[in-house]
Amino acid sequence: MKKVITLSLLTMLMASATASATSINLRHEFIPEKDDLNSRHRDRMTIAHTFNNGIGISGELKWGYAEDDLDLSQLRSVGQEAIISYNYKLTKSLTIQPAYGLDAGDTSVTHKLNLKGTQKLTDNWKIAARYRYGYKNVSLAHTDNSHYHQINLTSGYKVGDFGLGIDFEFKLEQEKSTGYKGHNDYLNLVNFTADYQGFESGWIPFIELGMVAQNTDKDTPAPGKDEYVARYRVGMKYNF
């Protein structure tokens, strides 16, 4: 399955590269050590394109490090994701986007069904809401498949050459054991974003600061997430 996903991703990336309007997103993610939670570095590259007929495709490649230190000699693949979507403008300011994503890792494949609505309030301010149903198919022996529901509420505002945003992510897990402090419905993430869009070259640097639910106590009798931990991201975006 992983080889099939990788081939599909490469096909999508080549198709996007030949299109007239494509975006690329390169970013590095860092979660610091917290109690029993080891520090973690991750890198991602996303290439996406939306065609004139409203159909969108994107491919994302993910890398991590074997010892969770920033050591390029230990760089390894930790998955890839392919997404197909359709953008339908209900009005001049309201867009609806259904999408399907296939997220593949070494031991699992997650199917993601999304429905997103984006409302443009002014030329500089927009809000969005997205619902996701995720189904995780695990290939490990003695490990059950699982599913979840997720809602993201976001807002973005542009001030001059700067863009600011916030994202609230709520999750409803299948089991309380994978939730937050014994609850299967919880706030999973609060994420703040900022970017600079003033370079003539078209490159857009950005930073993100999030607080994400994590399991920091491996010995607790109630497994699951128990603390909110900082998550830092820095990257570059480019449209061409």
C-alpha positions in Angstrom: 0.0 0.0 0.0 2.8 2.4 0.9 4.4 1.9 -2.6 1.1 2.6 -4.2 0.6 5.8 -2.2 4.1 7.0 -3.0 3.6 6.4 -6.8 0.3 8.3 -6.6 2.0 11.1 -4.8 4.7 11.4 -7.4 2.2 11.4 -10.2 0.2 14.2 -8.5 3.3 16.2 -7.8 4.4 16.0 -11.5 0.9 17.0 -12.6 0.9 20.0 -10.3 4.4 21.0 -11.4 3.2 21.4 -15.0 0.1 23.3 -14.0 -0.1 27.1 -14.4 -0.8 27.9 -10.7 0.9 25.7 -8.1 1.8 26.3 -4.4 4.6 24.7 -2.4 4.9 24.6 1.4 8.1 23.6 3.2 8.1 23.5 7.0 9.9 22.2 10.0 8.1 21.3 13.2 9.5 20.9 16.7 7.9 19.7 19.9 10.1 20.1 23.0 10.7 17.4 25.6 8.1 17.3 28.4 8.3 14.8 31.2 8.1 11.3 29.6 7.4 12.9 26.1 10.6 12.9 24.0 11.4 15.9 21.9 10.4 15.6 18.2 11.5 17.1 14.9 9.5 16.7 11.7 9.8 18.1 8.2 7.1 18.3 5.6 6.7 19.4 1.9 3.4 20.0 0.3 2.7 20.7 -3.3 -0.9 21.7 -4.2 -2.8 23.0 -7.2 -6.4 24.0 -7.9 -7.6 23.8 -11.5 -9.9 26.2 -13.2 -12.8 23.7 -12.9 -12.5 23.8 -9.1 -10.8 20.4 -8.7 -7.8 20.5 -6.4 -5.0 18.0 -5.8 -2.2 18.0 -3.3 0.6 15.7 -2.1 2.5 15.9 1.1 5.7 14.1 2.0 6.7 13.7 5.7 10.1 13.1 7.3 11.3 12.4 10.8 14.5 11.5 12.6 15.3 8.0 14.0 16.4 9.3 17.4 14.1 12.4 17.4 17.2 14.6 17.3 17.9 17.0 14.4 20.5 14.7 12.8 20.3 14.6 9.0 22.1 11.2 8.9 19.0 9.8 10.7 16.4 11.3 8.3 13.7 8.8 7.4 10.2 8.9 5.9 7.3 8.9 8.3 4.5 8.9 5.8 2.8 10.7 2.9 -0.6 12.0 2.1 -2.6 12.6 -1.1 -5.7 14.8 -1.2 -8.3 15.5 -3.9 -10.9 18.2 -3.4 -13.5 20.3 -5.2 -14.1 24.0 -4.6 -17.6 25.2 -5.2 -18.5 28.9 -4.9 -22.0 29.2 -3.4 -21.7 33.0 -3.5 -18.9 35.5 -4.3 -17.8 35.2 -0.7 -18.7 31.7 0.3 -16.9 28.6 -0.9 -17.7 25.0 0.0 -15.0 22.3 -0.3 -15.5 18.6 0.0 -12.3 16.6 0.0 -10.9 13.1 0.5 -7.4 12.4 1.9 -5.4 9.2 2.1 -2.7 9.4 4.8 -0.2 6.5 4.7 2.4 5.5 7.2 4.6 2.5 8.0 1.9 0.6 9.9 -1.4 2.3 9.1 -3.5 4.1 6.4 -6.0 6.8 7.5 -8.9 7.8 5.2 -10.0 11.4 5.8 -13.4 12.7 4.6 -13.6 16.5 4.8 -16.2 19.2 4.3 -15.0 22.8 4.6 -16.8 26.1 4.3 -14.9 29.4 3.9 -16.6 32.8 4.3 -14.8 36.0 3.1 -16.0 38.7 5.4 -13.9 41.5 4.0 -11.0 41.8 1.5 -8.6 41.2 4.5 -10.6 38.9 6.8 -12.0 35.4 6.3 -13.3 32.6 8.5 -13.6 28.9 7.9 -15.0 25.7 9.5 -14.1 22.2 8.5 -15.5 18.8 9.6 -13.5 15.7 9.2 -14.3 12.0 9.6 -11.1 9.9 9.9 -10.9 6.1 9.7 -7.5 4.6 10.6 -6.8 1.1 9.2 -3.9 -0.5 11.2 -1.7 -3.3 9.8 -0.2 -4.3 13.2 -1.3 -7.6 14.7 -3.6 -7.4 17.7 -4.3 -3.7 17.0 -7.8 -2.6 16.3 -8.8 -0.1 13.6 -10.2 3.2 14.9 -12.1 6.3 13.8 -12.6 9.9 15.0 -14.5 13.1 14.3 -12.7 16.5 14.1 -13.8 20.1 13.7 -11.5 23.0 12.9 -12.6 26.6 13.3 -10.1 29.1 11.7 -9.8 32.8 11.1 -7.3 34.7 9.0 -6.6 38.4 8.8 -4.2 40.4 6.6 -2.6 43.6 7.9 -0.5 45.2 5.2 2.1 42.6 4.1 1.5 40.5 7.2 -1.0 37.7 7.6 -2.3 36.5 11.0 -4.4 33.4 11.8 -5.8 31.2 14.5 -7.0 27.6 14.4 -9.1 25.8 17.1 -9.2 22.0 16.6 -11.8 19.8 18.5 -11.7 16.0 18.4 -14.1 13.2 19.3 -12.2 10.0 19.6 -13.7 6.5 19.5 -12.3 5.6 22.9 -11.6 7.7 26.0 -8.2 6.0 26.2 -7.0 8.0 23.2 -8.7 11.3 24.4 -7.7 13.9 26.9 -7.7 13.2 30.6 -10.3 10.5 30.3 -12.6 12.4 27.8 -13.0 11.3 24.2 -14.3 14.8 23.2 -11.7 17.5 23.8 -9.9 20.6 22.5 -6.9 19.0 20.7 -5.1 22.1 19.4 -4.9 25.9 19.5 -2.6 27.2 16.8 -1.5 30.8 16.0 0.1 31.6 12.6 1.9 34.6 11.1 3.5 35.2 7.7 5.1 38.0 5.6 3.9 38.5 2.1 5.9 41.5 1.0 8.8 39.9 -0.9 8.7 40.5 -4.7 10.2 37.0 -5.2 6.9 35.5 -4.1 8.4 33.6 -1.2 6.3 33.8 2.0 8.1 33.0 5.3 5.8 31.9 8.1 5.9 30.8 11.7 3.4 28.9 13.9 3.0 28.5 17.6 0.5 25.9 18.8 -0.5 24.1 22.0 -1.3 20.5 21.3 -2.6 17.7 23.6 0.0 15.1 24.2 0.7 12.1 26.5 3.5 13.2 28.8 3.1 10.5 31.6 3.7 7.0 30.2 3.1 5.4 33.7 -0.4 6.9 34.3 -3.1 4.2 34.9 -5.4 6.2 32.5 -3.7 6.2 29.0 -4.2 9.1 26.7 -3.3 12.7 26.5 -2.7 14.6 29.8 -1.0 17.9 29.0 -0.9 20.7 26.4 2.6 21.0 24.9 4.0 23.7 22.8 4.5 23.0 19.0 6.7 25.3 16.9 6.7 25.5 13.1 8.7 27.6 10.7 8.6 27.4 7.0 8.4 29.0 3.5 5.5 29.1 1.0 5.7 29.9 -2.7 3.1 30.4 -5.4 4.0 30.0 -9.0 
